[in-house]
Amino acid sequence: MRNGGQLLVESLVALGASKSFGVPGESYLAVLDALYDTAGQLDFVLCRNEGGAAFMAAAYGKLTGSPGICLVTRGPGATNASIGVHTARQDSAPMLLFVGQVGTDQKGREAFQEVDYRAVFGTMAKWAVEIDRVERIPEILSRAWSVALSGRPGPVVIALPEDMLTSLTEVSPLSGPFEIAEPAPTSDGLAQARVILEAAERPLVITGGCNWTAEGRTNLQAFAEASDIPVVAAFRYQDQFDNHSACYAGEAGVGMPPHVKDLIRRADVVLAVNIRFGEMTTDAYTLFDVPEPRQTVIHVHPDAAEIGKIYAPRLGMVAGPNAFADALRPVRGAWAAWRAEARAAYEGSLELPDLPSPVDMGQVSAHLRRVLPQDAIVTNGAGNFAVWPNKFLQFGAKAKLLAPQSGAMGYGLPAAIAAKVVHPERCVVCFAGDGDFQMNCQELASAAQAGAQPIVLIVNNGIYGTIRAHQERHFPERVSGTTMVNPDFSALARAYGFYAERVERTEDFAAAFDRALASETGAVLDLNVSPEALTPRQSLSEMRAAGLKARAET
């Protein structure tokens, strides 16, 4: 005999779960008690806020390809965690959120902290379910695991009534993991794709998604290089294709470089592999006509629901990215100059003039390109600062980027902690704006307790940069709600047990970063960045002047 909490935890261990993230709650005490017996098998990383815990689980899923496990209490715990569910959904990252629920005998009375999880998460998660009978835990957990991993991966929310978790049963836990084979492309589909590509004059590959294997990425790169076709990464998935390859041409994301927009507009054939054609990747749906693009589109995705959702492709294929890449064979065409032009434009985009700031983030990024280890993991949340890791670092075959397609502030630090939990031996660097950092800075305590301390670079310019940029463009000289009074970030980090220092000048950064790399307690570097250097190529004053000019002309 075992109770529901034990049955759940033993089944998770059997499925291969080894890490979980959460904040304790009385609604799932039986699960916490069962975790006591699985230390070293299924570890519990204690977090300080459910939002941070859910971000960690979402990042874990994106990094490992296995569902990230998050455990939170009912009501406020679940709603705090919803930000991670939304992020996992938009990232197509597998995740399981377990939420304590009121007892089955109290449901529907608006009992203390009661929430209807199907209603709250129904449109946010791939599946939201409640387990009312202890005997059904293995069945529903097995299905949830499959749903999180299959097709387009994503989050599943599982509500656990308190009395169900304490009920006893003779039902056995799951006996082991199972594999979900990727759908493979058909021979007819591959033949049609080949005909379309061979007829192209300016072919382009757009790739993304988090369910790639190392072999799959290698195969796609081999195809692109043998075929001499330029490759663009979808928003915040530039780590899925070696940026040092002569075929890599940049990222199609927020703040899309002009040369990438031009590539997509001018391409006559676009092979879209494992992407969902989000707003950022399409420049607000302007680079392709809706519903029938000017470009001939071949859309390959493991989830049939993604094919034709926005754009009608010439050819749609339901296939996993790795199975598809394995089946690709090189094509030949007269587009060598097209690929070379794309690569030259990308390399040129990395060059920047000196920026009007005590710490020049262009030079910081150039230094990091030189010194970061080949297998570094970089994370970021959301804000104008994210342009530096997303557009001015280069990700090789072993490097990894964890960044939210949802544009969620506060993701970077929890993601970095999750990365250090999974890979304590690797260099993990989190980029955070001063506003972004303060969304989840309390998770420094979680990092210290877990011994998972990354390096955090705070791009500290004293403003909510993205919103200020919009203000200056649309309401110039009318600053409202975007100026911050910040704490002493170095003192705050030291209070959490991190090495920390303030970097006042560009020329001080290299030595400070060396000290951060050498620290055994993680490090926080507070970078003195001027609000004038709000974007790489346009100052705050220039934005304001352009906004004033536009207002005068209207």
C-alpha positions in Angstrom: 0.0 0.0 0.0 1.2 3.5 -0.8 -0.5 6.9 -0.8 -1.1 9.2 -3.8 2.0 11.3 -3.1 4.2 8.2 -3.1 2.6 6.8 -6.2 3.1 10.1 -8.0 6.7 10.5 -7.1 7.6 6.8 -7.7 6.0 7.1 -11.1 7.9 10.3 -12.0 11.2 8.6 -11.0 10.3 5.6 -13.2 9.7 8.0 -16.2 13.2 9.4 -15.7 12.5 12.7 -13.9 15.5 13.7 -11.8 15.0 17.3 -10.9 11.9 19.3 -9.7 11.5 22.9 -8.8 8.9 24.4 -6.5 7.7 26.3 -3.5 6.2 24.1 -0.7 2.5 24.2 0.2 0.2 22.4 2.6 -2.0 21.2 -0.3 0.7 18.7 -1.5 2.4 17.7 1.7 2.1 14.0 0.8 4.2 14.7 -2.4 6.8 16.6 -0.3 6.9 13.7 2.1 7.5 11.2 -0.7 10.3 13.4 -2.1 12.1 12.9 1.2 12.7 9.2 0.2 13.9 10.0 -3.3 16.7 12.4 -2.6 19.4 11.7 -5.2 16.8 10.3 -7.6 14.2 13.1 -7.9 15.7 16.2 -6.2 13.6 19.2 -5.2 15.1 22.6 -5.8 13.5 24.9 -3.3 12.6 28.3 -4.9 11.5 31.6 -3.5 8.5 32.3 -5.8 6.4 30.1 -7.9 7.0 32.2 -10.9 10.7 31.6 -10.6 10.1 27.9 -10.0 8.0 27.6 -13.2 10.6 29.5 -15.2 13.2 27.0 -14.0 11.0 24.1 -15.0 10.3 25.6 -18.4 14.0 26.3 -19.0 14.8 22.7 -17.9 12.4 21.4 -20.5 13.9 23.6 -23.2 17.5 22.6 -22.2 17.1 18.9 -21.8 14.1 18.0 -24.0 12.6 16.2 -21.0 9.6 17.6 -19.1 10.5 20.2 -16.5 8.8 19.4 -13.2 7.3 22.2 -11.1 5.4 21.7 -7.8 3.3 24.5 -6.4 0.4 25.0 -4.0 -3.2 25.9 -5.0 -4.6 29.3 -5.7 -1.9 31.9 -5.4 0.8 29.4 -6.0 -0.8 28.2 -9.3 -1.4 31.7 -10.5 2.1 32.8 -9.7 3.3 29.8 -11.7 1.2 30.6 -14.7 3.9 32.8 -16.2 6.1 29.8 -16.6 3.3 27.8 -18.2 2.7 30.6 -20.8 6.5 30.8 -21.4 6.8 27.0 -21.9 3.8 27.1 -24.3 5.3 29.8 -26.5 8.7 28.2 -26.3 7.3 24.8 -27.2 9.1 23.4 -24.2 7.9 20.2 -22.3 6.8 20.9 -18.8 4.6 19.4 -16.1 3.1 21.7 -13.5 1.7 19.9 -10.5 -0.7 22.0 -8.4 -2.2 21.2 -5.0 -6.0 21.3 -5.0 -8.7 21.5 -2.4 -10.1 18.2 -1.3 -12.7 16.6 -3.5 -15.3 17.0 -0.8 -14.9 20.8 -1.0 -14.8 21.5 -4.7 -17.1 24.1 -6.1 -17.6 26.0 -2.8 -14.9 28.5 -3.4 -13.0 26.9 -0.6 -9.7 28.5 0.6 -7.5 29.2 -2.4 -9.7 27.1 -4.7 -9.1 27.6 -8.4 -10.7 25.8 -11.4 -7.5 24.7 -13.1 -9.1 23.7 -16.3 -10.6 27.1 -16.7 -7.5 29.0 -15.7 -5.0 27.0 -17.7 -7.3 25.5 -20.5 -6.1 27.9 -23.2 -2.5 28.2 -21.9 -1.5 24.6 -21.4 -1.6 21.7 -23.9 -3.7 19.9 -21.4 -5.1 20.7 -18.0 -6.4 17.8 -15.9 -7.4 17.0 -12.3 -6.8 13.6 -10.8 -9.8 12.8 -8.5 -9.0 9.1 -7.8 -5.6 7.9 -6.5 -5.8 4.8 -8.7 -5.6 6.9 -11.9 -2.3 8.6 -11.1 -0.2 6.3 -13.2 -2.6 6.4 -16.1 -3.0 10.2 -16.2 0.7 10.9 -15.5 1.7 8.6 -18.4 -0.7 10.5 -20.7 0.5 13.9 -19.4 4.2 12.9 -20.1 3.3 11.9 -23.6 1.2 15.1 -24.3 4.1 17.3 -23.0 6.6 15.6 -25.4 4.6 14.7 -28.5 3.8 16.9 -31.5 4.6 20.4 -30.6 6.0 20.0 -27.0 4.5 22.1 -24.3 3.2 22.4 -20.7 0.6 20.2 -19.0 -1.1 21.2 -15.7 -2.1 18.5 -13.3 -4.2 19.4 -10.3 -3.8 17.1 -7.2 -6.7 17.2 -4.6 -5.3 17.0 -1.1 -7.4 14.0 0.0 -6.5 12.1 -3.2 -2.8 12.5 -2.4 -3.3 11.0 1.1 -5.6 8.1 0.0 -4.0 4.6 0.0 -4.0 2.3 -2.9 -2.5 -1.0 -4.0 -2.0 0.3 -7.6 1.6 0.0 -8.7 3.6 2.9 -10.0 4.7 3.2 -13.6 7.5 0.7 -14.3 9.7 2.7 -16.6 10.1 5.4 -19.3 8.8 5.1 -22.8 10.0 6.6 -26.1 7.9 8.7 -28.5 9.3 8.2 -32.0 9.4 11.3 -34.2 7.1 11.2 -37.2 9.3 10.7 -40.2 8.9 12.4 -43.6 7.4 10.4 -46.4 9.4 9.6 -49.5 6.9 11.5 -51.6 7.2 14.6 -49.4 11.0 14.5 -49.6 10.9 14.1 -53.4 8.5 17.1 -53.7 10.7 19.2 -51.4 13.7 18.4 -53.5 11.9 19.4 -56.8 10.9 22.8 -55.2 14.3 23.5 -53.8 16.1 22.6 -57.0 13.9 25.1 -58.9 14.8 27.9 -56.5 16.9 30.9 -57.3 17.2 32.3 -53.7 16.4 29.5 -51.3 16.4 30.1 -47.5 16.2 27.8 -44.5 14.5 29.1 -41.3 15.0 26.7 -38.3 14.0 26.7 -34.6 12.3 24.9 -31.9 13.7 23.2 -28.8 13.2 19.5 -29.6 16.4 19.1 -31.7 19.1 16.5 -30.9 22.8 17.2 -31.5 22.7 14.7 -34.4 19.7 16.4 -35.9 21.4 19.8 -35.8 24.5 18.4 -37.3 22.5 16.8 -40.2 20.7 20.1 -40.9 24.0 22.0 -41.0 25.6 19.4 -43.3 22.6 19.7 -45.7 22.8 23.5 -45.7 26.6 23.6 -46.2 26.6 20.9 -48.9 23.7 22.7 -50.6 25.2 26.2 -50.0 21.9 27.6 -48.7 21.7 30.4 -46.1 20.1 29.6 -42.8 18.2 32.0 -40.5 17.3 31.1 -36.9 13.8 31.7 -35.6 13.3 34.1 -32.7 15.6 33.1 -29.8 16.6 29.8 -31.4 19.9 30.8 -32.9 21.7 28.2 -30.7 20.1 25.5 -32.8 22.5 26.2 -35.8 26.2 26.7 -35.6 26.7 30.5 -35.9 30.2 30.0 -37.2 29.0 28.1 -40.2 29.4 30.0 -43.5 25.7 29.3 -44.1 24.4 31.0 -40.9 22.9 34.4 -41.7 21.4 35.7 -38.4 18.3 35.6 -36.3 14.7 36.4 -37.3 13.5 37.9 -34.1 12.5 41.1 -32.3 14.7 43.9 -33.5 15.3 42.0 -36.7 18.4 43.2 -38.6 17.6 44.8 -41.9 19.6 42.2 -43.8 17.5 39.3 -42.3 14.3 41.1 -43.3 15.7 41.5 -46.8 16.7 37.8 -47.0 13.2 36.6 -46.1 11.5 39.1 -48.4 13.8 38.3 -51.4 13.8 34.5 -50.9 11.7 32.7 -53.5 11.7 29.3 -51.6 11.7 29.1 -47.8 12.2 25.8 -46.1 10.8 26.3 -42.6 11.9 23.5 -40.2 10.3 23.1 -36.8 9.1 26.7 -36.5 5.6 28.0 -35.7 5.8 31.3 -37.7 5.4 33.5 -34.6 5.0 37.3 -34.7 8.6 38.0 -34.1 10.0 35.6 -36.7 7.7 37.2 -39.3 8.2 40.9 -38.3 4.6 41.1 -37.1 3.4 38.9 -40.0 4.6 41.4 -42.6 7.4 39.3 -44.3 5.0 36.7 -45.6 1.5 37.5 -47.1 -1.4 36.0 -45.1 -2.7 33.5 -45.9 -0.7 32.8 -49.2 2.9 34.0 -49.1 4.7 35.3 -52.1 7.5 32.9 -51.2 7.1 29.3 -51.9 7.0 27.8 -48.4 7.9 24.2 -47.4 6.8 23.9 -43.8 8.0 20.9 -41.8 6.7 20.4 -38.2 5.9 17.5 -36.0 2.4 18.9 -35.1 -0.1 18.9 -38.0 -2.0 21.8 -36.3 1.0 24.1 -37.0 1.0 23.5 -40.7 -1.3 26.0 -42.4 -2.2 27.7 -39.1 -1.2 31.1 -40.5 0.4 30.6 -43.9 -0.6 28.1 -46.6 2.5 26.3 -47.6 3.2 24.9 -51.1 4.2 21.8 -49.2 3.5 20.8 -45.6 5.1 17.8 -44.0 4.2 16.4 -40.6 7.7 15.3 -39.5 10.0 15.7 -36.5 13.0 17.9 -37.1 15.6 15.3 -36.4 13.9 12.6 -38.6 13.6 15.2 -41.4 17.2 16.4 -41.2 18.4 12.8 -41.2 16.5 12.2 -44.5 17.7 15.4 -46.2 20.1 15.1 -49.1 22.0 18.0 -50.7 20.5 19.9 -53.5 22.4 22.0 -56.1 21.7 25.4 -57.6 23.2 28.7 -58.8 22.8 30.5 -55.5 26.4 30.6 -54.2 26.5 34.4 -54.4 23.1 34.6 -52.6 24.5 32.6 -49.7 27.8 34.5 -49.6 25.9 37.9 -49.6 23.8 36.7 -46.7 26.8 35.6 -44.6 28.7 38.8 -45.3 25.7 40.8 -44.2 25.5 38.8 -41.0 29.2 39.3 -40.2 28.9 43.0 -40.9 26.0 43.2 -38.4 28.3 42.3 -35.6 30.4 45.4 -36.1 29.3 48.5 -34.1 30.5 52.0 -33.6 31.5 53.2 -30.1 28.4 53.6 -27.9 27.7 56.6 -25.7 28.0 54.8 -22.4 30.5 54.3 -19.6 30.3 50.6 -20.2 29.9 49.9 -24.0 27.9 46.8 -24.4 29.1 46.4 -28.0 32.6 46.0 -26.7 31.5 43.8 -23.9 29.7 41.5 -26.4 32.8 41.4 -28.6 35.0 40.4 -25.6 32.5 37.6 -24.6 32.6 36.3 -28.2 36.3 35.8 -27.7 36.4 34.3 -24.2 33.2 32.4 -23.5 33.8 28.6 -23.5 32.5 26.7 -26.5 29.8 25.0 -24.4 28.7 28.1 -22.5 25.0 28.4 -21.7 23.6 31.9 -22.0 20.2 33.0 -20.7 18.2 36.2 -20.7 14.8 37.5 -19.9 13.1 40.4 -21.7 14.0 44.0 -22.4 16.1 46.1 -24.8 19.2 44.6 -23.1 18.4 41.2 -24.7 19.7 42.5 -28.0 23.2 41.9 -26.8 23.0 38.1 -26.2 20.5 37.6 -29.0 22.2 39.6 -31.8 25.9 40.1 -30.8 27.0 36.7 -29.3 27.8 33.7 -31.5 26.6 30.2 -30.6 28.7 27.3 -31.7 27.6 23.7 -32.0 28.0 23.1 -28.2 26.6 26.4 -26.9 23.1 26.9 -25.7 20.7 29.9 -25.4 17.7 29.9 -23.0 15.5 32.9 -23.8 11.7 33.3 -23.7 9.7 33.6 -26.9 7.0 34.9 -24.7 9.0 38.0 -23.9 8.7 37.3 -20.2 10.7 39.6 -17.9 12.5 37.7 -15.1 13.1 34.5 -17.0 16.9 34.8 -17.3 18.0 34.2 -13.7 15.8 31.2 -13.0 16.8 29.7 -16.4 20.4 30.2 -15.5 19.9 28.4 -12.1 18.1 25.5 -13.9 21.0 25.3 -16.3 23.6 25.1 -13.5 21.4 22.5 -11.8 21.6 20.4 -14.9 25.2 21.2 -15.9 27.1 22.4 -12.8 30.4 22.0 -14.7 29.5 24.4 -17.5 29.8 28.2 -17.7 26.4 29.7 -17.4 26.0 33.5 -18.1 22.7 35.3 -17.5 22.1 38.7 -19.1 19.5 40.8 -17.2 18.3 44.3 -17.4 18.0 46.2 -14.1 14.2 45.9 -14.4 14.3 42.3 -15.6 16.7 41.3 -12.8 14.4 42.7 -10.1 11.5 40.5 -11.3 13.2 37.4 -9.7 16.3 38.6 -8.0 15.2 36.7 -4.8 16.0 33.5 -6.7 19.7 34.2 -5.9 18.9 32.6 -2.6 17.6 29.5 -4.4 20.8 29.4 -6.4 23.0 29.7 -3.3 21.0 27.0 -1.5 21.2 24.6 -4.5 24.9 25.3 -5.2 23.8 26.4 -8.7 25.3 29.9 -9.0 25.7 31.4 -12.5 27.4 34.6 -13.6 24.8 37.4 -13.9 25.5 40.5 -16.0 23.1 43.3 -15.1 22.8 45.9 -17.8 21.9 48.7 -15.4 20.6 51.8 -17.2 18.0 52.9 -14.7 15.0 52.6 -17.0 12.6 50.2 -18.4 14.3 50.4 -21.8 11.9 48.8 -24.2 9.0 50.9 -22.9 11.0 54.1 -22.8 12.0 53.5 -26.4 8.3 53.3 -27.4 7.6 56.4 -25.3 10.2 58.4 -27.0 9.1 57.3 -30.5 5.4 57.9 -29.9 5.2 60.3 -27.0 8.5 62.1 -27.1 9.6 64.1 -24.0 6.6 62.7 -22.0 8.4 60.2 -19.8 5.9 58.4 -17.5 6.5 55.3 -15.4 9.8 54.1 -17.0 12.5 55.6 -14.7 13.7 53.4 -11.8 15.5 53.9 -8.5 17.6 50.8 -8.1 19.3 49.3 -5.1 23.0 48.6 -4.8 23.0 45.4 -6.8 26.5 44.4 -5.7 25.5 44.7 -2.0 22.3 42.7 -2.7 24.2 39.9 -4.4 26.8 39.7 -1.7 24.0 39.4 0.8 22.9 36.2 -1.1 26.5 34.9 -1.0 27.6 35.8 -4.5 30.8 37.4 -5.6 29.7 40.9 -6.9 31.2 44.1 -8.1 30.2 47.3 -10.0 31.8 47.7 -13.4 32.1 51.4 -14.1 34.0 51.5 -17.4 34.4 49.4 -20.5 38.1 48.8 -19.9 37.3 47.3 -16.5 35.0 44.6 -17.8 37.5 42.0 -19.0 39.3 41.8 -15.6 35.9 41.8 -13.8 34.7 39.0 -15.9 37.8 37.0 -15.3 37.2 37.3 -11.6 33.5 36.3 -12.1 34.7 33.1 -14.0 37.1 32.3 -11.2 34.5 32.7 -8.4 33.3 29.5 -6.8 30.1 31.2 -5.6 28.8 32.6 -8.8 29.0 36.2 -9.6 26.9 39.3 -10.2 28.5 42.2 -12.3 26.5 45.4 -12.2 27.3 47.2 -15.5 27.2 51.0 -15.6 25.3 51.5 -18.8 23.9 54.9 -20.0 20.3 55.1 -21.0 21.5 57.0 -24.1 22.9 53.6 -25.4 19.5 52.2 -25.5 19.9 50.4 -28.8 23.1 49.4 -30.7 22.6 51.9 -33.5 20.2 54.6 -32.2 20.6 56.7 -29.0 17.8 57.7 -26.8 18.3 61.3 -27.9 18.0 60.3 -31.5 14.8 58.4 -30.8 13.4 61.4 -29.1 14.4 63.7 -32.0 12.8 61.3 -34.5 9.7 61.2 -32.4 9.5 65.0 -32.2 10.0 65.3 -36.0 7.3 62.8 -36.7 4.9 64.6 -34.4 5.7 68.0 -36.0 5.0 66.5 -39.4 1.6 65.3 -38.4 
